Amino acid sequence: MAEWSNWSGRQTDTPQRVLRPSSEEEIVAAVLGARTDNLVVRAVGASHSHSRVAATSGLLVELDAWQGIEEVDRDARTARLRSGTRIFQLGQPLHEAGLALRNQGDIDKQSIAGAIATGTHGTGPVLQNFSSSVLALRLALGDGEIVECDRDRNRELFEAARHSLGGVGLVTEVTLALRSRYRLHETLWSEHPDEVFGRIDDLIAATRHFEFFWMPQGDFCACKTLAETDAEVDPMPDKKNERIGWSHEIISSVRDVKHTEMEYSVPAHLGPACFLELRKMLLRDFPDLQWPLEYRTLASDDIWISTASHRETVTISAHQDISLDDRPLFEACEKIFRTYEGRPHWGKVHYRSGEELAALYPRYPDWWRVRDEVDPEGRFLTPYLRSLRP
Ligand SMILES: Cc1cc2nc3c(=O)[nH]c(=O)nc-3n(C[C@H](O)[C@H](O)[C@H](O)COP(=O)(O)OP(=O)(O)OC[C@H]3O[C@@H](n4cnc5c(N)ncnc54)[C@H](O)[C@@H]3O)c2cc1C
């Protein structure tokens, strides 16, 4: 028996077996072994999810020995990746091929399979989440069969598996759509929320990426824009708040201070009202809160259970210290998110039932139908995942 914990240490479990496969054959053998011994299987990437979506007391498959780029197609702007590959491992080799990821999130520590399983995203009103860049998948099903899927082959499996919550099969390879490499000009500044929301639409439209962290102590927004530029790379040492660099060096930050997090996606046009209500509530009811709210944008997509499914989106995250009970804060925030048609991030804390989630996603029953068809024995159904069943 081994101990597993997520990045923050807030989620723990005791898997009966931990395996670290270094080939697809070993991944299949791991799944078949779990079948023989009736263990529930969970693959983990970087264990950066705040929810229990990566937890298992059965078989834990760690994929750090299954990393790397299998193939890059410069002309088609695609790459085929081993599923345990971390996002930070992609920047330099793709750059050398003249390519880059379309967008990235706040950090680049996640595995590619983990990022797509939960719909991980960055910011930008025309930029979609990682799952939207998936062109094809190769995965081991619960009976050990290896299948490939994309928009033309096994279409329904593709729809469920490109945002899988780890519950459809064990992804061994991911083919991603990329773009030509690009440089970004970063600008940082602080401003009062009234000023920010006085021109929020202009701020969002002005550059490729806009976001802010609202700091409750001091009541100010730490804003950031990233504008695409043809200018040369320039660290601008004379300026504290500007720099120009390649996308993979600029977009993601280092977030070493451990915390726990809730994030909701709301329709883009409701984002400002939702944020302002949260701010009012937090200043009134949580005057000692030390952690920020983060405000980002996310483009609509057509993925069954993506939080941006068929709607332009604003995402708002609340954070709490890991030494504190996060429940009072998150319950108070969730109460407000509910009134703004909020959809919870699949890799972060929430308290929604399967029935409630089904009401938020018209295709939620289809996701479960396909999952059940390809995994009738429930090899990838952890107790947490079962708790999300409608
Ligand atoms: C500091 C920090 C910053 C973050 N920033 C952002 C952000 O900017 N934007 C955002 O959207 N989210 C963000 N997150 C959340 C994070 O991106 C997601 O939770 C993501 O899923 C974590 O990736 P991972 O590799 O750690 O996956 P894990 O947490 O290890 O696993 C997540 C899910 O993926 C499944 N999975 C992993 N590998 C496979 C595989 N090979 N086959 C099938 N299923 C698999 C797991 O079973 C599990 O269900 C952040 C989290 C932290 C801690």
The ligand as a Tripos MOL2 file, in Angstrom:
@<TRIPOS>MOLECULE
LIG
   53    58     1     0     0
SMALL
NO_CHARGES

@<TRIPOS>ATOM
      1 C1         -1.0920   25.5400   -9.1940 C.3       1 LIG1
      2 C2         -2.1910   25.1020  -10.1330 C.ar      1 LIG1
      3 C3         -2.4900   25.8770  -11.2360 C.ar      1 LIG1
      4 C4         -3.5090   25.5010  -12.1040 C.ar      1 LIG1
      5 N1         -3.8080   26.3180  -13.1680 N.ar      1 LIG1
      6 C5         -4.8380   26.0070  -13.9730 C.ar      1 LIG1
      7 C6         -5.1850   26.8380  -15.0750 C.ar      1 LIG1
      8 O1         -4.5500   27.8540  -15.3380 O.2       1 LIG1
      9 N2         -6.2590   26.5000  -15.8270 N.ar      1 LIG1
     10 C7         -7.0090   25.3890  -15.5480 C.ar      1 LIG1
     11 O2         -7.9940   25.1460  -16.2550 O.2       1 LIG1
     12 N3         -6.6930   24.5620  -14.5410 N.ar      1 LIG1
     13 C8         -5.6170   24.8340  -13.7630 C.ar      1 LIG1
     14 N4         -5.2840   23.9860  -12.7350 N.ar      1 LIG1
     15 C9         -5.9830   22.6880  -12.6440 C.3       1 LIG1
     16 C10        -5.2290   21.6320  -13.4510 C.3       1 LIG1
     17 O3         -4.8310   22.1220  -14.7110 O.3       1 LIG1
     18 C11        -6.1170   20.4060  -13.7290 C.3       1 LIG1
     19 O4         -6.6070   19.8880  -12.5390 O.3       1 LIG1
     20 C12        -5.3700   19.3240  -14.5420 C.3       1 LIG1
     21 O5         -6.2430   18.2380  -14.7390 O.3       1 LIG1
     22 C13        -4.1250   18.8240  -13.8230 C.3       1 LIG1
     23 O6         -3.3360   18.0390  -14.6880 O.3       1 LIG1
     24 P1         -2.5300   16.8270  -14.1030 P.3       1 LIG1
     25 O7         -1.5850   16.3080  -15.1190 O.co2     1 LIG1
     26 O8         -1.9790   17.1670  -12.7820 O.co2     1 LIG1
     27 O9         -3.7210   15.7760  -13.9380 O.3       1 LIG1
     28 P2         -4.1190   14.9180  -12.6590 P.3       1 LIG1
     29 O10        -4.6030   15.8270  -11.5810 O.co2     1 LIG1
     30 O11        -3.0210   13.9830  -12.3340 O.co2     1 LIG1
     31 O12        -5.3620   14.1070  -13.2510 O.3       1 LIG1
     32 C14        -6.5170   14.8050  -13.6630 C.3       1 LIG1
     33 C15        -7.4570   13.8190  -14.3690 C.3       1 LIG1
     34 O13        -6.8260   13.3660  -15.5580 O.3       1 LIG1
     35 C16        -6.8680   11.9650  -15.6040 C.3       1 LIG1
     36 N5         -5.7400   11.4710  -16.3590 N.ar      1 LIG1
     37 C17        -4.4300   11.7950  -16.2280 C.ar      1 LIG1
     38 N6         -3.6960   11.1030  -17.1280 N.ar      1 LIG1
     39 C18        -4.5620   10.3280  -17.8280 C.ar      1 LIG1
     40 C19        -4.4050    9.4000  -18.8900 C.ar      1 LIG1
     41 N7         -3.2290    9.1230  -19.4090 N.pl3     1 LIG1
     42 N8         -5.5140    8.7820  -19.3600 N.ar      1 LIG1
     43 C20        -6.7280    9.0560  -18.8420 C.ar      1 LIG1
     44 N9         -6.9390    9.9340  -17.8390 N.ar      1 LIG1
     45 C21        -5.8540   10.5550  -17.3470 C.ar      1 LIG1
     46 C22        -6.8340   11.5360  -14.1440 C.3       1 LIG1
     47 O14        -7.2910   10.2220  -13.9700 O.3       1 LIG1
     48 C23        -7.7530   12.5530  -13.5400 C.3       1 LIG1
     49 O15        -9.0860   12.1820  -13.7430 O.3       1 LIG1
     50 C24        -4.2550   24.3070  -11.8650 C.ar      1 LIG1
     51 C25        -3.9340   23.5050  -10.7540 C.ar      1 LIG1
     52 C26        -2.9090   23.9060   -9.8870 C.ar      1 LIG1
     53 C27        -2.5910   23.0460   -8.6970 C.3       1 LIG1
@<TRIPOS>BOND
     1     1     2 1
     2     2     3 ar
     3     2    52 ar
     4     3     4 ar
     5     4     5 ar
     6     4    50 ar
     7     5     6 ar
     8     6     7 ar
     9     6    13 1
    10     7     8 2
    11     7     9 ar
    12     9    10 ar
    13    10    11 2
    14    10    12 ar
    15    12    13 ar
    16    13    14 ar
    17    14    15 1
    18    14    50 ar
    19    15    16 1
    20    16    17 1
    21    16    18 1
    22    18    19 1
    23    18    20 1
    24    20    21 1
    25    20    22 1
    26    22    23 1
    27    23    24 1
    28    24    25 2
    29    24    26 1
    30    24    27 1
    31    27    28 1
    32    28    29 2
    33    28    30 1
    34    28    31 1
    35    31    32 1
    36    32    33 1
    37    33    34 1
    38    33    48 1
    39    34    35 1
    40    35    36 1
    41    35    46 1
    42    36    37 ar
    43    36    45 ar
    44    37    38 ar
    45    38    39 ar
    46    39    40 ar
    47    39    45 ar
    48    40    41 1
    49    40    42 ar
    50    42    43 ar
    51    43    44 ar
    52    44    45 ar
    53    46    47 1
    54    46    48 1
    55    48    49 1
    56    50    51 ar
    57    51    52 ar
    58    52    53 1
@<TRIPOS>SUBSTRUCTURE
     1 LIG1         1 GROUP 0 **** ****
